């Protein structure tokens, strides 16, 4: 008899706490696939992804050790719309292919796939449910400035490049969605994730 897998996409705005929530769910025994990690794997030295990026943008996107300078690439990403489209065209098919392969490896239990651009790219098709990690915009900006060591202006530009918070919260129109608010203490977040995990286990 085939084992049941509950496929869940986890998303949220930049610096909302997606990784923290997925780490907590992993502690509860969920199988985690993180597209941020996959996006690093598809640009490792020697990969087709890195070769194609070098062809498009030149060797200035590399660090001295031959690895991708992610900060440089991010700057290219936010510089011009066509740069963003070109980078996405090179990397997204490779990321999604690797995601599908990782999803096929999970045979039972709760599978959580962390997809930052779930709403922007309408990627909810293969999933049973979604989780949105939500926080106040001001909190997001503070976290982003601190995490990436950037000023408020740059943080705002990065936020504007994503779907609005409102649009993300309308995901329930397309797929059953749980919202986890992450505006306060980690202890409160742990409690919310614990309750959510119990609810998801009941669906298996």
C-alpha positions in Angstrom: 0.0 0.0 0.0 1.3 3.4 -0.9 2.3 5.6 2.0 0.6 9.0 2.3 2.7 12.2 1.8 1.2 15.6 2.6 2.9 18.0 0.3 3.1 21.5 1.7 4.6 24.7 0.2 6.0 27.1 2.7 6.4 30.8 1.7 6.6 34.3 3.0 8.2 37.6 2.3 11.9 38.1 2.5 13.2 38.1 6.1 9.8 37.0 7.4 11.2 33.9 9.2 10.7 31.1 6.6 13.9 29.3 7.5 13.2 29.5 11.2 9.7 28.0 10.7 11.0 25.3 8.4 13.8 24.5 11.0 11.2 24.1 13.7 9.0 21.9 11.5 12.1 19.8 10.7 12.6 19.3 14.5 9.0 17.9 14.5 10.1 15.3 11.9 8.9 17.0 8.7 10.9 16.4 5.5 12.3 19.7 4.3 13.2 20.9 0.8 14.5 24.5 0.7 14.7 26.2 -2.7 17.2 28.7 -1.3 19.6 25.8 -0.7 18.8 24.3 -4.1 19.4 27.8 -5.7 22.9 27.7 -4.2 23.5 24.1 -5.5 22.6 24.9 -9.1 25.4 27.6 -9.3 28.3 25.7 -7.7 31.6 25.8 -9.6 31.4 23.6 -12.7 27.6 23.6 -12.8 25.7 24.5 -16.0 23.9 27.2 -14.0 27.2 29.0 -13.2 28.5 28.6 -16.7 25.4 30.2 -18.2 25.5 33.1 -15.7 29.1 33.8 -16.6 28.2 33.7 -20.3 25.4 36.2 -19.7 27.1 38.6 -17.2 30.9 38.0 -17.4 33.4 36.8 -14.9 32.8 39.9 -12.7 30.1 37.9 -10.9 32.7 35.5 -9.5 34.7 35.7 -6.3 38.5 35.2 -6.4 38.0 31.5 -5.6 35.8 30.9 -8.6 32.5 30.7 -6.7 29.5 32.9 -7.4 29.5 36.4 -5.8 25.9 36.2 -4.7 25.9 39.9 -3.5 27.1 41.0 -7.0 24.4 38.8 -8.6 21.7 40.3 -6.3 22.8 43.8 -7.3 22.5 42.8 -11.0 19.1 41.3 -10.2 17.8 44.6 -8.9 19.5 46.8 -11.4 17.4 46.2 -14.5 14.2 44.3 -15.2 15.7 42.4 -18.1 18.6 41.2 -15.9 16.1 39.7 -13.5 14.3 38.0 -16.3 17.6 36.6 -17.7 18.8 35.3 -14.4 15.4 33.7 -13.7 15.4 32.1 -17.2 18.8 30.5 -16.5 18.2 29.3 -13.0 14.5 28.7 -12.4 14.1 25.6 -14.6 17.2 24.0 -13.0 15.9 24.8 -9.5 12.4 23.4 -10.2 13.8 20.3 -11.8 15.9 19.6 -8.7 12.9 20.4 -6.5 10.8 17.8 -8.3 13.5 15.2 -8.0 13.8 15.9 -4.2 10.0 15.7 -3.8 10.0 12.3 -5.5 12.5 11.0 -2.8 9.9 11.6 0.0 7.7 8.5 0.5 5.7 9.3 3.6 4.9 11.9 6.2 4.8 15.7 5.9 6.9 17.3 3.2 7.6 21.0 3.5 9.0 22.7 0.4 10.2 26.3 1.1 9.4 28.4 -1.9 10.1 32.1 -1.5 8.5 33.0 -4.9 5.5 30.6 -4.6 2.9 33.4 -5.1 4.9 35.4 -7.7 5.4 32.4 -9.9 2.1 30.6 -9.1 4.0 27.4 -8.2 1.3 25.9 -5.9 0.1 23.3 -8.5 1.9 20.2 -7.0 1.0 20.9 -3.4 -1.9 19.9 -1.1 -1.6 22.9 1.2 0.5 26.0 1.8 1.9 27.8 4.9 2.5 31.6 4.8 4.9 33.0 7.3 3.7 36.6 7.8 5.1 39.6 9.6 4.6 43.4 9.7 6.4 45.2 6.9 8.3 47.4 9.3 9.6 44.2 11.1 10.6 42.8 7.8 12.6 45.9 6.9 14.4 45.9 10.2 15.3 42.2 9.9 16.4 42.6 6.3 18.6 45.7 7.0 20.2 43.8 9.9 20.6 40.5 8.1 22.1 41.8 4.8 23.8 44.9 6.3 22.0 47.3 3.9 20.2 50.6 4.3 16.4 51.1 4.4 16.2 52.3 0.8 17.8 49.1 -0.5 15.7 47.0 1.8 12.5 48.7 0.5 13.5 48.0 -3.1 14.0 44.3 -2.3 10.6 44.1 -0.6 8.9 45.8 -3.6 10.4 43.2 -6.0 8.2 40.5 -4.3 4.5 40.1 -4.1 2.7 42.3 -1.6 1.8 41.0 1.8 -1.9 41.2 0.9 -1.5 39.2 -2.2 0.4 36.5 -0.3 -2.4 36.3 2.3 -4.9 35.7 -0.6 -3.2 32.4 -1.4 -6.1 30.6 0.3 -8.2 31.4 -2.7 -6.1 28.8 -4.7 -5.0 26.3 -2.1 -5.8 25.6 1.6 -3.4 27.8 3.5 -2.3 28.2 7.1 -0.8 31.6 8.2 1.9 31.8 10.9 2.5 35.2 12.2 6.1 35.9 13.2 6.1 39.4 14.8 7.0 38.5 18.4 9.2 36.2 20.4 10.7 32.9 19.3 8.9 31.1 22.1 5.6 32.2 20.7 6.6 31.1 17.3 7.6 27.7 18.6 4.2 27.3 20.2 2.4 28.3 16.9 4.5 25.8 14.9 3.8 23.1 17.4 0.0 23.6 17.1 0.3 23.7 13.3 2.3 20.5 13.2 -0.4 18.7 15.3 -3.0 19.9 12.9 -1.0 18.7 9.8 -0.4 15.3 11.4 -4.1 14.9 11.8 -4.5 15.3 8.0 -2.2 12.4 7.2 
